[in-house]
Amino acid sequence: MISFTYSNNIIIQVYDVNAIKVKNVSNGTVGKPVTFLVETSQAGPGNLEVTVNGGRVPTSAQAQGQHTYAISFTPRDAQNHTVELRFNGQDVPGSPFTCRVSAAARIQSPETLDKVSVGRLFEFVVESDTEPSVEVLGPARRSVPVKIDALDGIGYNIKFEPVEVGDHSVEVRLPGGGHVEGSPFLLKSYSAEKVIVTDIRPGVVGKSVSFGINASQAGAGNLEIIVAVNGKNVPNYVQSEGNARFKVNFKPTEAAPHSLSVRFNGHPVPGSPFTCQIASAPISLPRALATGEGLKQAAIKVDNTFELEGFEGVEPQVFVTTPSGDNIICQLSPQGGDTYTATFQPTVVGRHLISVTASDKHINGSPFSCNVFDVSRVSISGLDQQYGPAALGVPVTFSVDAAGAGEGTLELVVSTDTSTVKAEVVACARGLYDVTFVPQTTEPHYVNITFNEVPVDGSPFRVDIQQTTHHIQIGSLA
């Protein structure tokens, strides 16, 4: 209760309780001060008493001028509070007043308040009597549309849908106020659709099999990897290669298709579950051999061969698998006895697997890893001499771009009919080089370039050289 006496220095002590004016009586929130004004300028002298809930809630008064007072109290319970005002023992008009006090606005935390999948609605509830304002900013600080729906007797349901991977800032405020309890908070959006599983190759019982996972663009989350065969899980080991890239290894013990299940934050990644074909261990054919350069390295769109021998009483089977897992045709030509020639023509650049089997079992060394390259994708620029022959003693620089040709060895020789010319090679980027040589004679120079011992288109390139001409003026032209 507040009790205070004031006087306006009028000798005749006359007062009028009906002249007391109470302003700005509003509802309140638990834990936040409720303030209203009492104006007494026309009421005359007297004693003003203010009590909240019969005096159980402390109150305070602060003068706002000569005849105006700010009355404040801080509610601790979410219930109606009764405010009584008396002037010289008489009730002020309208007293007692009722102040409705509600619980402080807060966010009801859903089960997962830290992560959400791109393209899926994220929902949470704000307990509040007043509709909140909600702002959601995506990774690039772009605003995300928000829908707010009223819930009877509970508060408001907030919905929004992230459209890009990354951190989202969520701020919830009440009109004219600060953040509600639990705001602001950070929400990490992710996308299982952006997880890429690569390099799934056929394997052999007893030999380690690996495949890759690239989650660098998927956002924050957890990978769940299960390798199984015939309803049984196979132990797998994950090796981090940095930047959210991983290599998964397992060693099969059964010759049967293995299921590779990959999930990100509980969601299957595109293509999951995958299938990895596992064949039996190599057969006991001690003389069965596969030999030839075509097992290690092959050129695109041309016939590549290797030899098979030692297949006594059994016909070999050959499967060539592309980097994407497709099979390409491999033809077998009997050469007499237990010997065969295998011929295949790859159409894409990259590592191919060559499986050589007999009676559905791999021979020793199978599957073989073959590097397929495309020499036609090696390009040369700067040797066309469109401005005429090069000058004697002046450096000649040209570029070699082998970035799209696949793995291989690039060899380059600059020569004349009588000697070899020194050339300096500078690697500018992966597969991109600048080459410089200085001609010392005027005879034609030839640039020989091969990739994996196959000449590139146009090689050898001819570079003509001319004597540098100096014009010296002697005397006057007049």
WODA-V36322 format. One record per residue. N is the residue number from 1. SS is DSSP state (A for helix, B for strand, O for the rest). NEAR is the number of other C-alpha atoms within 12 Angstrom. Layout:
BEGIN
n=N ss=SS near=NEAR
n=N ss=SS near=NEAR
END
This chain:
BEGIN
n=1 ss=O near=24
n=2 ss=B near=28
n=3 ss=B near=21
n=4 ss=B near=20
n=5 ss=B near=16
n=6 ss=B near=24
n=7 ss=O near=22
n=8 ss=O near=19
n=9 ss=O near=11
n=10 ss=O near=13
n=11 ss=O near=10
n=12 ss=O near=10
n=13 ss=O near=15
n=14 ss=O near=17
n=15 ss=B near=26
n=16 ss=O near=24
n=17 ss=A near=29
n=18 ss=A near=23
n=19 ss=A near=22
n=20 ss=O near=33
n=21 ss=B near=28
n=22 ss=B near=31
n=23 ss=B near=18
n=24 ss=O near=19
n=25 ss=O near=27
n=26 ss=O near=22
n=27 ss=O near=29
n=28 ss=B near=33
n=29 ss=B near=33
n=30 ss=O near=25
n=31 ss=O near=18
n=32 ss=O near=22
n=33 ss=B near=23
n=34 ss=B near=32
n=35 ss=B near=27
n=36 ss=B near=31
n=37 ss=B near=27
n=38 ss=B near=35
n=39 ss=B near=28
n=40 ss=O near=34
n=41 ss=O near=24
n=42 ss=O near=21
n=43 ss=O near=28
n=44 ss=B near=28
n=45 ss=O near=27
n=46 ss=B near=29
n=47 ss=B near=26
n=48 ss=B near=36
n=49 ss=B near=31
n=50 ss=B near=41
n=51 ss=B near=31
n=52 ss=B near=31
n=53 ss=A near=26
n=54 ss=A near=18
n=55 ss=A near=20
n=56 ss=O near=18
n=57 ss=B near=24
n=58 ss=O near=23
n=59 ss=B near=28
n=60 ss=B near=26
n=61 ss=B near=25
n=62 ss=B near=20
n=63 ss=B near=19
n=64 ss=O near=15
n=65 ss=O near=13
n=66 ss=O near=16
n=67 ss=O near=26
n=68 ss=B near=24
n=69 ss=B near=30
n=70 ss=B near=28
n=71 ss=B near=35
n=72 ss=B near=30
n=73 ss=B near=36
n=74 ss=B near=26
n=75 ss=O near=32
n=76 ss=O near=23
n=77 ss=O near=21
n=78 ss=O near=22
n=79 ss=O near=19
n=80 ss=B near=23
n=81 ss=B near=33
n=82 ss=B near=26
n=83 ss=B near=39
n=84 ss=B near=31
n=85 ss=B near=37
n=86 ss=B near=32
n=87 ss=B near=34
n=88 ss=O near=26
n=89 ss=O near=17
n=90 ss=B near=22
n=91 ss=B near=24
n=92 ss=O near=29
n=93 ss=O near=19
n=94 ss=O near=21
n=95 ss=O near=25
n=96 ss=O near=24
n=97 ss=B near=27
n=98 ss=B near=21
n=99 ss=B near=30
n=100 ss=B near=22
n=101 ss=B near=29
n=102 ss=B near=29
n=103 ss=O near=28
n=104 ss=O near=31
n=105 ss=O near=35
n=106 ss=B near=32
n=107 ss=B near=33
n=108 ss=B near=24
n=109 ss=O near=20
n=110 ss=O near=17
n=111 ss=O near=12
n=112 ss=O near=17
n=113 ss=O near=25
n=114 ss=O near=25
n=115 ss=B near=32
n=116 ss=B near=39
n=117 ss=B near=35
n=118 ss=O near=30
n=119 ss=O near=17
n=120 ss=O near=20
n=121 ss=B near=21
n=122 ss=B near=33
n=123 ss=B near=29
n=124 ss=B near=34
n=125 ss=B near=33
n=126 ss=B near=39
n=127 ss=B near=32
n=128 ss=O near=34
n=129 ss=O near=27
n=130 ss=O near=30
n=131 ss=O near=28
n=132 ss=O near=34
n=133 ss=B near=27
n=134 ss=B near=35
n=135 ss=B near=29
n=136 ss=B near=34
n=137 ss=B near=30
n=138 ss=O near=27
n=139 ss=O near=23
n=140 ss=O near=15
n=141 ss=O near=15
n=142 ss=O near=17
n=143 ss=B near=21
n=144 ss=O near=25
n=145 ss=O near=20
n=146 ss=B near=25
n=147 ss=B near=23
n=148 ss=B near=23
n=149 ss=B near=22
n=150 ss=B near=20
n=151 ss=B near=18
n=152 ss=O near=12
n=153 ss=O near=13
n=154 ss=O near=21
n=155 ss=B near=26
n=156 ss=B near=30
n=157 ss=B near=31
n=158 ss=B near=33
n=159 ss=B near=25
n=160 ss=B near=31
n=161 ss=B near=27
n=162 ss=O near=34
n=163 ss=O near=28
n=164 ss=O near=30
n=165 ss=O near=31
n=166 ss=B near=30
n=167 ss=B near=28
n=168 ss=B near=36
n=169 ss=B near=28
n=170 ss=B near=37
n=171 ss=B near=30
n=172 ss=B near=38
n=173 ss=B near=28
n=174 ss=O near=27
n=175 ss=O near=16
n=176 ss=O near=11
n=177 ss=O near=17
n=178 ss=O near=20
n=179 ss=B near=24
n=180 ss=O near=32
n=181 ss=B near=25
n=182 ss=O near=24
n=183 ss=O near=28
n=184 ss=O near=22
n=185 ss=B near=25
n=186 ss=B near=24
n=187 ss=B near=33
n=188 ss=B near=32
n=189 ss=B near=36
n=190 ss=B near=37
n=191 ss=O near=36
n=192 ss=A near=38
n=193 ss=A near=28
n=194 ss=A near=27
n=195 ss=O near=34
n=196 ss=B near=31
n=197 ss=B near=36
n=198 ss=B near=27
n=199 ss=O near=30
n=200 ss=O near=36
n=201 ss=O near=39
n=202 ss=O near=42
n=203 ss=B near=40
n=204 ss=B near=38
n=205 ss=O near=28
n=206 ss=O near=18
n=207 ss=O near=25
n=208 ss=B near=22
n=209 ss=B near=33
n=210 ss=B near=28
n=211 ss=B near=34
n=212 ss=B near=27
n=213 ss=B near=39
n=214 ss=B near=29
n=215 ss=O near=35
n=216 ss=O near=25
n=217 ss=O near=22
n=218 ss=O near=33
n=219 ss=O near=32
n=220 ss=O near=28
n=221 ss=O near=27
n=222 ss=O near=22
n=223 ss=B near=31
n=224 ss=B near=25
n=225 ss=B near=35
n=226 ss=B near=29
n=227 ss=B near=34
n=228 ss=B near=29
n=229 ss=B near=26
n=230 ss=O near=15
n=231 ss=O near=14
n=232 ss=B near=17
n=233 ss=B near=20
n=234 ss=B near=25
n=235 ss=O near=21
n=236 ss=B near=23
n=237 ss=B near=21
n=238 ss=B near=23
n=239 ss=B near=17
n=240 ss=B near=18
n=241 ss=B near=15
n=242 ss=B near=12
n=243 ss=O near=14
n=244 ss=O near=24
n=245 ss=B near=23
n=246 ss=B near=26
n=247 ss=B near=26
n=248 ss=B near=33
n=249 ss=B near=28
n=250 ss=B near=34
n=251 ss=B near=27
n=252 ss=O near=34
n=253 ss=O near=26
n=254 ss=O near=26
n=255 ss=O near=25
n=256 ss=O near=24
n=257 ss=O near=27
n=258 ss=B near=35
n=259 ss=B near=27
n=260 ss=B near=39
n=261 ss=B near=31
n=262 ss=B near=35
n=263 ss=B near=31
n=264 ss=B near=33
n=265 ss=O near=29
n=266 ss=O near=20
n=267 ss=B near=28
n=268 ss=B near=26
n=269 ss=O near=31
n=270 ss=O near=21
n=271 ss=O near=21
n=272 ss=O near=28
n=273 ss=O near=23
n=274 ss=B near=30
n=275 ss=B near=26
n=276 ss=B near=33
n=277 ss=O near=26
n=278 ss=B near=34
n=279 ss=B near=33
n=280 ss=B near=31
n=281 ss=O near=30
n=282 ss=O near=29
n=283 ss=O near=26
n=284 ss=O near=20
n=285 ss=O near=24
n=286 ss=O near=15
n=287 ss=O near=16
n=288 ss=O near=31
n=289 ss=B near=32
n=290 ss=B near=37
n=291 ss=B near=25
n=292 ss=O near=21
n=293 ss=A near=21
n=294 ss=A near=34
n=295 ss=A near=36
n=296 ss=O near=29
n=297 ss=B near=37
n=298 ss=B near=42
n=299 ss=B near=38
n=300 ss=O near=29
n=301 ss=O near=19
n=302 ss=O near=19
n=303 ss=O near=21
n=304 ss=B near=30
n=305 ss=B near=30
n=306 ss=B near=32
n=307 ss=B near=30
n=308 ss=B near=36
n=309 ss=B near=32
n=310 ss=O near=26
n=311 ss=O near=30
n=312 ss=O near=21
n=313 ss=O near=14
n=314 ss=O near=22
n=315 ss=O near=24
n=316 ss=O near=36
n=317 ss=B near=29
n=318 ss=B near=38
n=319 ss=B near=33
n=320 ss=B near=40
n=321 ss=B near=37
n=322 ss=O near=31
n=323 ss=O near=27
n=324 ss=O near=21
n=325 ss=O near=24
n=326 ss=O near=20
n=327 ss=B near=23
n=328 ss=B near=24
n=329 ss=O near=21
n=330 ss=B near=27
n=331 ss=B near=22
n=332 ss=B near=23
n=333 ss=B near=23
n=334 ss=B near=18
n=335 ss=B near=15
n=336 ss=B near=13
n=337 ss=O near=16
n=338 ss=O near=23
n=339 ss=B near=26
n=340 ss=B near=32
n=341 ss=B near=30
n=342 ss=B near=34
n=343 ss=B near=30
n=344 ss=B near=35
n=345 ss=O near=30
n=346 ss=O near=35
n=347 ss=O near=27
n=348 ss=O near=29
n=349 ss=O near=30
n=350 ss=B near=29
n=351 ss=B near=33
n=352 ss=B near=40
n=353 ss=B near=36
n=354 ss=B near=45
n=355 ss=B near=39
n=356 ss=B near=44
n=357 ss=B near=34
n=358 ss=B near=31
n=359 ss=O near=22
n=360 ss=O near=24
n=361 ss=B near=30
n=362 ss=B near=36
n=363 ss=O near=34
n=364 ss=O near=26
n=365 ss=O near=26
n=366 ss=O near=36
n=367 ss=O near=36
n=368 ss=B near=34
n=369 ss=B near=27
n=370 ss=B near=35
n=371 ss=B near=33
n=372 ss=B near=40
n=373 ss=B near=39
n=374 ss=O near=35
n=375 ss=A near=37
n=376 ss=A near=27
n=377 ss=A near=24
n=378 ss=O near=34
n=379 ss=B near=29
n=380 ss=B near=31
n=381 ss=B near=21
n=382 ss=O near=23
n=383 ss=O near=31
n=384 ss=O near=20
n=385 ss=O near=18
n=386 ss=O near=11
n=387 ss=O near=11
n=388 ss=O near=13
n=389 ss=O near=23
n=390 ss=B near=31
n=391 ss=B near=27
n=392 ss=O near=23
n=393 ss=O near=17
n=394 ss=O near=19
n=395 ss=B near=19
n=396 ss=B near=33
n=397 ss=B near=27
n=398 ss=B near=29
n=399 ss=B near=30
n=400 ss=B near=37
n=401 ss=B near=29
n=402 ss=O near=34
n=403 ss=O near=28
n=404 ss=O near=22
n=405 ss=O near=33
n=406 ss=O near=31
n=407 ss=O near=27
n=408 ss=O near=29
n=409 ss=O near=22
n=410 ss=B near=30
n=411 ss=B near=24
n=412 ss=B near=35
n=413 ss=B near=26
n=414 ss=B near=33
n=415 ss=B near=28
n=416 ss=O near=25
n=417 ss=O near=15
n=418 ss=O near=14
n=419 ss=O near=16
n=420 ss=B near=21
n=421 ss=B near=26
n=422 ss=O near=21
n=423 ss=B near=25
n=424 ss=B near=20
n=425 ss=B near=23
n=426 ss=B near=18
n=427 ss=B near=18
n=428 ss=B near=15
n=429 ss=B near=13
n=430 ss=O near=16
n=431 ss=O near=25
n=432 ss=B near=23
n=433 ss=B near=26
n=434 ss=B near=26
n=435 ss=B near=30
n=436 ss=B near=26
n=437 ss=B near=32
n=438 ss=B near=26
n=439 ss=O near=34
n=440 ss=O near=27
n=441 ss=O near=25
n=442 ss=O near=22
n=443 ss=O near=23
n=444 ss=O near=28
n=445 ss=B near=35
n=446 ss=B near=28
n=447 ss=B near=40
n=448 ss=B near=30
n=449 ss=B near=32
n=450 ss=B near=29
n=451 ss=B near=34
n=452 ss=O near=28
n=453 ss=O near=20
n=454 ss=B near=27
n=455 ss=B near=26
n=456 ss=O near=29
n=457 ss=O near=19
n=458 ss=O near=21
n=459 ss=O near=26
n=460 ss=O near=23
n=461 ss=B near=28
n=462 ss=B near=24
n=463 ss=B near=35
n=464 ss=O near=28
n=465 ss=B near=26
n=466 ss=B near=20
n=467 ss=O near=18
n=468 ss=O near=16
n=469 ss=O near=9
n=470 ss=O near=7
n=471 ss=O near=6
n=472 ss=O near=7
n=473 ss=O near=7
n=474 ss=O near=7
n=475 ss=O near=6
n=476 ss=O near=6
n=477 ss=O near=5
n=478 ss=O near=4
END
